[in-house]
């Protein structure tokens, strides 16, 4: 039976640059195409004022968190749900960074002695931080401009996959080429989640992380073309 995969959108709710009628979420068609090609049934998850209903999450066998510009409450709600319910999670770009950020925030809450609702605690902690606060690492030289259709190869570079990782088992090889559009990523010195891939450019940039056997993340964009179907079949 085909797996139902909830696709988590990017948010433009409350964007001060837009009119009051312009609030919307955005789903990338390429993510939906790759999931369909992998034999899944993709459905768009629609938060209400930045939160999902538990009933909507319960409908899904797994989740794909697409790229975006920033995290919103529903991102933390979603990964907390996936981790605690042990449902498969594939994070791409921002979705990959969310894996480390979530576990780092959980560690901070534990150090503070917090014992309440995890998502509420995370949001409260973040609300107390100064503007521009980030747990990700800023990197230079990886973010390319928007590429035209058919020019995806110009934005690609090689990635070395760490042997023995979930990603290595999923892809079945030691290297792959991914489109690179990012300027933030997971700090290379962190040990909370397993690093499964590194940039082959020799710059020490983390290109993927994972947790256990059901939370998988890649920093680049395998949805840009159909050359890495194995990554999406992880959710099938």
Protein Blocks (a to p, Z undefined) as FASTA:
>chain_A
ZZddddddddfehiakbcfklgccdddfklmmmmmmnopacdddddeehiacfklmmmpg
bdcddddfbdcfklmmmmmmmmmnopacddehjlmmmmmmmmmmmmmmmmnopabdfklm
mmmmmmmpcehiafbdcdehkaccdddehilmmmgccddddehiaklmmnopabdcdddf
bfbdcdfkbckbccfbdcfklnopafbdcehjlbccdfblfklpmklmmlmmmmZZ
